Amino acid sequence: MSGLSPNTGRAISELDDDYIRRSVADILTTPVGSRVMRRDYGSYIPELVDQPLNDQTKLKLYGATAMALMRWLRRARLKSVRLDTDGASSRLQLELVRTDLPRPRRIAQSLPLSII
């Protein structure tokens, strides 16, 4: 299976880092229930982004991240997730560290979260 690069439009392999990075971003930013033929695809992160930023919401974000990736991206193992906030501009960013299979190596990824 292959996909298209959003930047170049060229085909990329499913083992390519860009393909997996794009898959992670797609899974985590797609609200559950928004896909017509796959209602359970996505994560609950979009519902949590505009919640009060406290420890409970952070824990829910971490859980939603882990559950979505375990369910929809089995070739990547989440090692850690951290929420970074920029107080001045109110930007949220998830910092993920994952191990991709079948070539086990650690990869860090930043995912900006926007309020919808």
N, C-alpha and C positions, 0 to 999 in steps of 0.2 A: 504494500500500500504506500502511496506517496501523496504529497500535498503540494500546494503552491506557496511560494514565499510571498508574504504580503508586501515586501519592499521591492523585489525584483520581478515577480511574476513567474519566475522559473520554478521547475519542479524540484522538490526536495524529498529526500528519502525519510522514511519514518524512523530511521536510526540516527538521523542528523540532529544535532543539538538544537537547531532552529525549529525543527518540526516539533520536538518535545516541548520546547519553551512556548511555542505558539499554542500547543494543545493545553498546556497548564493554564495559560492566560485565558483561553476560550472557556475551559471548564469552570474556572473560578469566577469569571465575570458574567457568565450566563445565568440569569435567574431561573430557578427551578420552576417549571410550568410554562416557560416561554417558547419552547420548541414544540411545534405542532405534532410531529410524528413520534416524538420522544419527550413526553411531558416530565419525566423524572430526571432528565439530563441537566447538569449544571450544579450550582451550589447555592447555599443560602447567604452567601456573603453580600450580594446586592441589597438584601433586606436588612442587613446589620450595619451597613455603612453609615446611615444617618441616625443611628441610635446614640444615646449618650455615651461618651467615651470614658468608660469606667472599667474596672477589673473584670466584671461580669461580661461585658460586651467583648472585651479582648479575648476572654476564654471561649466565648461562643464563636468568634472569628477563627481562632485556632482550631477548634473542633470542626467547624464547617469546612475549613481548608483540608484538614486531614481526611475527613469522611468523603469529600468529593473526589480527592485524588486517589484514595484507596479504591473507590468504586469505578471511576471512569478512566484511570490511567494506571493500569497494573504494571506497566514496564518501568515505572518510576517509584522509588521508595522515598517518602518524606523523612528527612532526618531532623530538621528543625524549622520552626516558623517564628517570626518575630514581627511585631507591628511597630513601624516607625511613624512618628507624627512630627509635623512641623507646625509648631504653635502659631507662628505668625501668619502662615497662609492656610492653615487648616487642611493641609494635604496629608493623606494617609498612604502608606506604602507597606506592602508585605515583603519581608525578606525571607526567602525560602532557600533551604539547602536540601538537595535531594541526591539520591544515587540512582542513575539510570541503568537499566538492564538491557541487553545482556552484557554490556561492557561496564562492569561496576566501577564507577568513578564519581567523585563528589562534584556537584555543579551548584553554584549559587545563582539565584535569580531574584530580581526585584520586580514587583508588580505594583504599579501605582493604582490606587483605588479612587474612583471619583464618585461623588454624590450624584445620583441619577435624578 
